[in-house]
C-alpha cells in the first residue's frame, strides 16, 4: 500500500497566497478595463457641427462687455470679420437679466414698472452693453464697431468705462453724440428687445455663437467629459474651441458655396 505523503504546510500557504493574488489581479484588470472603457466613452462623445448651408451665412453673437471669455472670443473674431467681409452677416446681442428684487438695486437699472434690469458685473457693465448696441446701430462700416469694442477691451477698465469709451469711439470714427443720445433715450427699449431674443433662444450665459441658427460649442469640457467637435474631417477639443482656426472652419462649413478663403 502506497503512503500519501502530506504536503508541507509552507507549500499550502504559498499556494493559497498565489491563488488570492491571482484573483485580486484579475479583479483589478477588470476594473481597469471598465474604467478605460468608460473613459473612452466619455472622450468619444463627439459633436458633429453641421449647420444649414446658406449663400450668406448668418452669425449671431451673444456677448458681455468685459466678460473674460467674451473678450477672448471677440479678439479671435476680429481677424475673421476682416477676412470674410460682407460674405457673412454678423449680428451681436448682449446679456441682460430682469429682477423684481435684486441683491444690489443700485447696480441695476430701475424701470417704471418697479422691476430692475441687471448685468452680472453691475451697472458699469450694463451701461457699456447698451452703448455697444447703440454703436452697432450707428456704424456705417461694421468693422468700425469691431475696432471699437476691441479698443475698449484693451484700453479701458470696467471702473472707468463711463468716460473711457468716448475716446475709443472717436478713434474708431463712430459718432459719440448719437451713441450717447441712444444710450440716454433708448436704454429700456434696447434691453427689452435683447431679453426677448435671449428668452426665445434660451440663452442665459455668454459667450454664445450661433451659425445659421446652430449653436457652436465654445467650452473645453461638458459634464466632466472631453468635448470634441468635428467639422468636416477636422477634430477640435480643449482650448482649440475658441481658436481662430476653429472659428474659421465652423464659418466655412456654413457656406452653400465655399469662398476662396475656405479653400
C-alpha positions as CSV (number, residue, x, y, z in Angstrom):
1,X,0.0,0.0,0.0
2,X,1.4,3.3,-1.1
3,X,1.5,6.0,1.6
4,X,0.2,9.5,0.8
5,X,3.0,12.0,1.5
6,X,1.4,15.0,3.2
7,X,2.0,18.4,1.6
8,X,4.2,20.6,3.7
9,X,2.4,23.5,5.4
10,X,4.6,26.2,3.9
11,X,3.7,24.9,0.4
12,X,0.0,25.1,1.2
13,X,0.4,28.7,2.4
14,X,2.2,29.7,-0.7
15,X,-0.4,28.2,-3.0
16,X,-3.2,30.0,-1.0
17,X,-1.4,33.3,-1.3
18,X,-0.7,32.8,-5.0
19,X,-4.4,32.0,-5.6
20,X,-5.5,35.1,-3.7
21,X,-3.1,37.3,-5.6
22,X,-4.2,35.9,-9.0
23,X,-7.8,36.6,-8.1
24,X,-7.0,40.2,-7.0
25,X,-5.0,40.9,-10.1
26,X,-7.9,39.6,-12.3
27,X,-10.4,41.8,-10.5
28,X,-8.2,44.8,-10.9
29,X,-7.7,44.1,-14.5
30,X,-11.5,44.0,-15.0
31,X,-11.9,47.3,-13.0
32,X,-9.1,49.0,-15.1
33,X,-10.7,47.7,-18.3
34,X,-14.1,49.0,-17.2
35,X,-12.5,52.4,-16.3
36,X,-10.7,52.6,-19.6
37,X,-13.9,51.8,-21.5
38,X,-15.8,54.5,-19.5
39,X,-13.1,57.0,-20.2
40,X,-13.1,56.1,-23.8
41,X,-16.8,56.5,-24.0
42,X,-16.6,60.0,-22.3
43,X,-13.9,61.2,-24.7
44,X,-15.7,59.8,-27.7
45,X,-18.8,61.9,-27.1
46,X,-18.2,64.0,-30.2
47,X,-20.4,66.7,-31.6
48,X,-20.5,67.0,-35.3
49,X,-21.1,70.6,-36.3
50,X,-23.2,70.6,-39.5
51,X,-25.1,73.9,-39.9
52,X,-27.6,74.6,-42.6
53,X,-25.7,75.9,-45.6
54,X,-26.5,79.4,-46.8
55,X,-25.2,81.7,-49.6
56,X,-24.6,84.3,-46.9
57,X,-24.1,82.7,-43.5
58,X,-25.8,84.4,-40.6
59,X,-23.8,84.6,-37.3
60,X,-25.4,85.7,-34.1
61,X,-23.0,86.6,-31.2
62,X,-24.1,86.8,-27.6
63,X,-21.6,88.9,-25.6
64,X,-21.0,90.8,-22.4
65,X,-18.7,93.8,-22.2
66,X,-15.6,92.9,-20.1
67,X,-16.5,89.2,-19.9
68,X,-13.2,87.4,-19.9
69,X,-14.2,84.6,-22.3
70,X,-16.3,87.1,-24.3
71,X,-13.3,89.4,-24.8
72,X,-11.1,86.4,-25.9
73,X,-13.7,85.4,-28.5
74,X,-14.1,88.9,-29.7
75,X,-10.3,89.2,-30.2
76,X,-10.2,86.0,-32.2
77,X,-13.1,87.0,-34.4
78,X,-11.8,90.4,-35.4
79,X,-9.4,89.0,-38.0
80,X,-12.1,86.8,-39.4
81,X,-14.5,89.7,-39.7
82,X,-12.0,91.5,-41.8
83,X,-11.2,88.4,-44.0
84,X,-14.8,87.4,-44.6
85,X,-16.1,90.9,-45.1
86,X,-19.6,91.1,-46.5
87,X,-19.7,87.4,-47.3
88,X,-21.1,86.8,-43.8
89,X,-23.8,88.6,-41.9
90,X,-22.9,89.4,-38.2
91,X,-25.5,90.2,-35.5
92,X,-24.3,90.9,-31.9
93,X,-26.5,90.6,-28.9
94,X,-25.9,91.2,-25.2
95,X,-26.9,89.5,-21.9
96,X,-29.3,91.3,-19.5
97,X,-31.4,89.9,-16.7
98,X,-34.7,91.2,-15.1
99,X,-35.4,91.1,-11.4
100,X,-38.1,92.5,-9.1
101,X,-35.8,92.3,-6.1
102,X,-32.0,92.3,-7.0
103,X,-29.4,91.9,-4.3
104,X,-27.9,95.4,-5.1
105,X,-30.5,97.6,-6.8
106,X,-28.1,100.5,-7.2
107,X,-26.0,98.2,-9.6
108,X,-29.1,97.8,-11.8
109,X,-31.3,100.0,-14.0
110,X,-34.7,100.7,-12.4
111,X,-37.8,100.7,-14.7
112,X,-41.1,102.5,-14.4
113,X,-42.8,99.2,-13.6
114,X,-40.8,98.7,-10.4
115,X,-38.5,96.0,-11.9
116,X,-34.8,96.2,-12.4
117,X,-32.5,95.3,-15.4
118,X,-29.1,94.0,-14.3
119,X,-25.8,92.7,-15.7
120,X,-23.5,90.2,-14.0
121,X,-20.8,92.7,-13.2
122,X,-23.0,95.6,-12.3
123,X,-24.2,99.0,-13.6
124,X,-21.0,99.9,-15.5
125,X,-21.1,96.7,-17.5
126,X,-24.8,97.1,-18.2
127,X,-24.2,100.7,-19.4
128,X,-21.4,99.6,-21.7
129,X,-23.5,96.7,-23.1
130,X,-26.2,99.3,-24.1
131,X,-23.6,101.6,-25.6
132,X,-22.1,98.9,-27.7
133,X,-25.5,98.0,-29.1
134,X,-26.1,101.7,-29.9
135,X,-22.6,101.9,-31.6
136,X,-23.6,98.9,-33.8
137,X,-26.6,100.8,-35.0
138,X,-24.7,103.8,-36.0
139,X,-21.6,102.1,-37.5
140,X,-21.9,102.6,-41.3
141,X,-19.0,100.2,-41.7
142,X,-19.4,97.4,-39.2
143,X,-15.6,96.9,-39.0
144,X,-15.6,100.3,-37.1
145,X,-17.7,98.6,-34.4
146,X,-15.3,95.7,-34.1
147,X,-12.4,98.1,-33.7
148,X,-14.4,100.0,-31.1
149,X,-15.1,97.0,-28.8
150,X,-11.6,95.7,-29.3
151,X,-10.2,99.0,-28.2
152,X,-12.5,99.2,-25.2
153,X,-11.2,95.7,-24.1
154,X,-7.6,96.6,-24.5
155,X,-7.6,100.3,-23.3
156,X,-10.3,100.6,-20.7
157,X,-11.3,99.1,-17.4
158,X,-14.8,98.4,-16.1
159,X,-14.3,101.0,-13.4
160,X,-13.5,103.9,-15.8
161,X,-15.6,102.8,-18.8
162,X,-18.2,105.5,-18.4
163,X,-15.6,108.1,-19.6
164,X,-13.1,105.9,-21.4
165,X,-15.4,104.6,-24.1
166,X,-15.7,108.0,-25.7
167,X,-12.0,108.1,-26.8
168,X,-12.3,104.6,-28.2
169,X,-15.4,105.5,-30.2
170,X,-13.7,108.6,-31.6
171,X,-10.6,106.5,-32.7
172,X,-13.0,104.1,-34.5
173,X,-14.7,107.1,-36.2
174,X,-18.0,106.4,-34.5
175,X,-20.5,109.3,-33.7
176,X,-20.2,109.8,-29.9
177,X,-23.1,112.2,-29.7
178,X,-25.5,109.8,-31.4
179,X,-24.3,106.9,-29.2
180,X,-24.8,108.9,-26.1
181,X,-28.3,110.1,-27.2
182,X,-29.3,106.5,-28.0
183,X,-28.0,105.4,-24.6
184,X,-29.9,108.1,-22.8
185,X,-33.2,107.7,-24.5
186,X,-33.5,104.1,-25.7
187,X,-31.9,102.0,-23.0
188,X,-35.1,100.4,-21.7
189,X,-36.3,99.7,-25.2
190,X,-33.0,98.1,-26.2
191,X,-32.9,95.9,-23.1
192,X,-36.5,94.8,-23.6
193,X,-35.6,93.7,-27.2
194,X,-32.5,91.9,-26.1
195,X,-34.3,90.0,-23.3
196,X,-37.0,88.9,-25.7
197,X,-34.3,87.5,-28.0
198,X,-32.5,85.8,-25.1
199,X,-35.7,84.1,-24.0
200,X,-36.6,83.0,-27.5
201,X,-33.1,81.4,-27.9
202,X,-32.9,80.1,-24.3
203,X,-29.6,81.9,-23.7
204,X,-28.7,82.7,-20.1
205,X,-24.9,82.9,-20.3
206,X,-22.2,84.1,-22.7
207,X,-20.3,83.9,-24.9
208,X,-22.6,82.1,-27.4
209,X,-22.2,81.9,-31.1
210,X,-25.0,80.7,-33.4
211,X,-24.1,80.0,-37.1
212,X,-27.2,79.7,-39.3
213,X,-29.1,79.2,-36.0
214,X,-26.9,76.2,-34.9
215,X,-25.0,76.7,-31.6
216,X,-21.2,76.2,-31.9
217,X,-19.6,74.6,-28.8
218,X,-17.2,77.0,-27.2
219,X,-16.4,75.2,-24.0
220,X,-13.4,72.8,-23.4
221,X,-15.4,70.4,-21.2
222,X,-19.0,69.3,-20.8
223,X,-20.2,67.3,-17.8
224,X,-16.6,66.3,-17.0
225,X,-16.2,64.7,-20.4
226,X,-13.9,65.9,-23.0
227,X,-15.8,68.0,-25.6
228,X,-14.6,67.0,-29.1
229,X,-16.1,68.8,-32.1
230,X,-15.9,67.5,-35.6
231,X,-16.1,69.9,-38.5
232,X,-15.7,68.2,-41.9
233,X,-12.7,66.0,-41.5
234,X,-11.2,68.0,-38.6
235,X,-11.4,67.4,-34.9
236,X,-11.1,70.2,-32.3
237,X,-11.0,70.0,-28.5
238,X,-9.9,71.8,-25.4
239,X,-8.6,75.3,-25.9
240,X,-8.9,74.9,-29.7
241,X,-12.7,75.5,-29.3
242,X,-12.1,79.3,-29.3
243,X,-9.2,79.4,-31.7
244,X,-9.3,81.4,-35.0
245,X,-8.8,78.1,-36.9
246,X,-11.8,76.5,-35.2
247,X,-14.0,79.6,-35.8
248,X,-12.9,79.8,-39.4
249,X,-13.6,76.1,-40.0
250,X,-17.1,76.5,-38.5
251,X,-17.9,79.5,-40.6
252,X,-16.6,77.8,-43.8
253,X,-18.9,74.8,-43.1
254,X,-21.9,77.1,-43.2
255,X,-21.5,78.3,-46.8
256,X,-23.5,76.9,-49.6
257,X,-20.6,77.7,-52.0
258,X,-17.3,78.0,-50.2
259,X,-15.4,81.2,-50.8
260,X,-11.7,81.2,-51.7
261,X,-10.7,81.8,-48.1
262,X,-12.2,78.4,-47.1
263,X,-10.3,76.5,-49.8
